[in-house]
């Protein structure tokens, strides 16, 4: 099986991913993706959140499928110098199978070969599982964004939560041998 990324490059996933496919997220996927959010974490995006963010310029969404069933999703925005991962979520039963790590590896390979220097993720302070996942994948917490996340409950004051800015920096993880490999893979 091959994994086709949005840039058109074809990559070979790790053997555990031989049964998974990635495709563009469509409007018909939003209900399933929102349900995935509902069952996967404390704070979640609603269907209108997905529609709003996917309507923004440059934002792209993908779903991860197993036998045409959605098992996860991710949303990202490439900028001129970095790639922002806005959301990466897998159904609980599909975690710890290297699916998320493989998605990040694809980002590293496909987006850090051109002008982009980094991959950025803003993560809630209380989401320790995401902190550990990103650190295990080479990301470093660079700074804290105060009151970045705001949750609204009807009739109550907004709840504010800080975000940790996790960054995967190309120059920090790339020796000469790796840069040569990236250059060769970008020519394919």
C-alpha positions in Angstrom: 0.0 0.0 0.0 1.2 3.5 -0.6 0.3 6.7 1.1 -0.5 9.6 -1.2 0.0 13.0 0.4 -1.6 16.3 -0.7 1.6 17.3 -2.4 1.3 14.3 -4.8 4.3 12.5 -3.5 4.0 8.8 -2.9 5.5 7.4 0.3 5.8 4.0 1.8 4.4 3.9 5.3 5.6 1.8 8.1 4.5 -1.8 7.9 1.8 -1.3 10.6 0.1 1.2 8.2 -0.3 -1.2 5.3 -4.1 -1.2 5.7 -4.7 2.5 6.2 -5.4 5.2 3.6 -5.5 9.0 3.8 -7.8 11.1 1.7 -9.1 14.7 1.7 -11.8 15.5 4.2 -15.1 16.2 2.6 -18.2 17.9 3.9 -19.9 14.5 4.3 -17.1 13.5 6.7 -17.6 16.3 9.2 -20.3 14.5 11.3 -18.1 11.4 11.7 -15.0 13.6 12.5 -17.0 15.6 15.1 -18.1 12.3 16.7 -14.5 11.2 16.8 -13.7 14.4 18.6 -16.6 13.8 21.1 -15.3 10.4 22.1 -11.6 11.2 22.0 -10.9 14.1 24.4 -12.3 16.5 27.0 -12.3 19.6 24.8 -13.5 19.1 21.3 -14.4 20.8 18.2 -18.0 20.9 17.1 -19.2 20.4 13.5 -19.4 24.2 13.0 -15.8 24.6 14.3 -14.7 22.1 11.5 -16.7 24.0 8.9 -15.3 27.3 10.0 -11.7 26.3 10.1 -11.8 24.4 6.9 -13.3 27.4 5.2 -10.3 29.5 6.0 -7.7 30.2 3.3 -5.0 27.5 3.0 -6.4 25.2 5.7 -6.5 21.5 4.6 -8.2 18.5 6.3 -7.5 14.8 5.8 -9.2 11.7 7.2 -7.5 8.4 7.9 -9.5 5.4 6.9 -9.4 1.6 7.4 -11.6 -0.3 4.9 -13.4 3.0 4.2 -14.2 3.6 7.9 -12.8 6.9 9.3 -10.5 6.1 12.2 -8.9 9.6 12.6 -8.3 13.0 11.1 -5.9 15.9 10.9 -6.2 19.5 9.9 -3.2 21.7 9.0 -2.2 25.0 7.4 1.0 25.4 5.5 2.5 28.9 5.8 5.4 30.4 4.0 7.9 29.4 6.7 6.2 26.7 8.8 3.4 24.1 8.9 0.7 24.5 11.6 -1.0 21.3 12.7 -4.3 22.5 14.0 -5.8 19.2 15.0 -4.7 15.5 14.9 -7.1 13.0 16.5 -7.5 9.2 16.3 -10.3 7.1 17.6 -9.3 5.7 21.0 -9.0 2.1 19.7 -6.6 3.2 17.0 -4.1 5.0 19.2 -0.6 3.7 20.0 -0.3 2.0 16.6 2.2 4.6 15.2 -0.5 6.2 13.0 -0.1 9.7 14.4 3.7 9.4 14.4 3.6 8.3 10.7 1.4 11.4 9.9 4.0 13.6 11.6 6.8 11.8 9.7 5.0 12.5 6.4 4.8 16.2 7.4 8.5 16.2 8.3 9.4 14.6 5.0 7.0 16.4 2.7 6.9 19.9 4.1 10.3 20.5 5.5 12.1 19.8 2.2 11.2 23.2 0.7 11.1 26.7 2.3 9.5 25.7 5.6 11.7 25.5 8.7 9.3 24.1 11.3 6.1 22.3 12.2 4.1 24.0 14.9 1.4 22.6 17.2 -0.4 24.6 19.9 -1.6 22.2 22.7 -3.7 22.8 25.7 -1.8 22.9 29.0 -3.9 20.1 30.4 -3.4 17.7 27.4 -0.5 15.8 28.8 -1.0 12.9 26.4 -0.4 15.2 23.5 2.6 16.7 25.2 4.2 13.3 25.6 3.3 12.3 22.0 4.9 15.4 20.5 8.0 15.1 22.6 8.4 11.5 21.6 8.2 12.7 18.0 11.0 15.3 18.3 9.0 18.4 19.1 10.1 20.8 21.8 7.8 23.1 23.9 9.2 26.5 23.0 6.9 28.9 24.8 3.5 29.3 26.6 0.7 31.2 24.9 -1.3 32.7 27.7 -5.2 32.3 27.6 -4.9 31.0 24.0 -7.9 28.6 24.3 -11.2 30.0 25.3 -14.2 27.7 26.1 -17.7 29.1 26.4 -20.4 27.5 28.5 -23.8 29.0 28.4 -24.5 31.4 31.2 -20.9 31.2 32.6 -17.7 33.2 32.2 -15.4 31.9 29.5 -12.8 29.4 30.6 -9.4 30.3 29.4 -6.5 27.9 29.1 -2.9 28.4 28.2 -1.3 26.6 25.2 2.1 25.2 24.9 3.7 26.0 21.5 5.4 22.8 20.4 7.9 23.1 17.5 9.7 20.6 15.4 12.7 22.6 14.0 14.3 21.3 10.8 17.7 22.6 11.6 17.7 21.0 15.1 17.0 17.5 13.8 18.7 17.5 10.5 22.4 16.6 10.1 24.1 16.7 6.7 23.2 13.1 5.8 19.5 13.7 6.6 19.5 16.9 4.5 20.9 15.0 1.6 18.2 12.4 2.0 15.5 15.0 2.1 16.9 16.7 -1.0 16.9 13.3 -2.8 13.4 12.5 -1.7 12.1 15.9 -2.8 13.3 15.3 -6.3 11.2 12.1 -6.6 
